Structures are given as structure tokens and as C-alpha cells.
């Protein structure tokens, strides 16, 4: 009986470690993508700021 309980405890430990590794991997990949596209994002923001001109007509 005690062997089954210990095996069950190890199962949840393995599940927890696996989930942690997967989530950490996803976060690392996401962070590297953000760093890779940061210059492009900055350029797009600058272009949008330059194009954000209001045209006022005098009637």
C-alpha cells in the first residue's frame, strides 16, 4: 500500500516538473521574440507618430 502512495506522489511531482519546464520554455521563446522584433516595433511606432497629423479645415 505504501508503494502505491509513493508512486502516486512521484507521478504528481513529474507532472509538476513537466508543466514547469514547458511554461518556462514558452516564456523564454516569447521573450526572445520580443527582443528580436523590438527594433521593428520601435520603427513602426515612429512611423505612426509621424503620420499622426490632424488636418484642420477653416470653413
Secondary structure, 3 states (H helix, E strand, C coil): CHHHHHHHHHHHHHHHHHHHHHHHHHHHHHHHHHHHCHHHHHHHHHHHHHHCCCCCCCC
